[in-house]
């Protein structure tokens, strides 16, 4: 993968999994996802 794609992937992962969002009470967005990537059918 080109470096820019890897950088974007890292940024999105950090933003969605680790960064606290005030609108979510200090929790990351992933904490609000019930079925990530269709893991449950």
C-alpha positions in Angstrom: 0.0 0.0 0.0 1.2 3.5 -0.6 2.3 5.5 2.4 -0.7 7.9 2.2 -3.2 5.0 2.4 -1.4 3.5 5.4 -1.4 7.0 7.1 -5.1 7.4 6.4 -5.9 4.0 7.8 -4.0 4.8 11.0 -5.7 8.1 11.4 -9.1 6.6 10.9 -8.4 3.8 13.4 -7.1 6.3 16.0 -10.1 8.6 15.4 -12.7 5.9 15.7 -11.1 3.6 18.4 -9.0 5.8 20.7 -10.0 9.4 20.5 -12.6 10.5 23.1 -15.5 12.4 21.7 -17.4 14.8 23.9 -20.7 14.2 22.1 -20.4 10.5 23.2 -19.6 11.3 26.8 -15.9 10.9 26.3 -16.1 7.5 24.6 -14.7 6.7 21.1 -17.2 6.2 18.3 -16.6 2.5 18.1 -18.2 2.1 21.5 -21.5 3.0 19.8 -21.3 0.4 17.1 -23.4 -2.7 17.7 -22.4 -4.8 14.8 -18.9 -3.8 13.4 -18.2 -5.2 9.9 -21.3 -7.5 9.9 -19.9 -9.9 12.5 -23.4 -11.0 13.6 -26.0 -12.1 11.2 
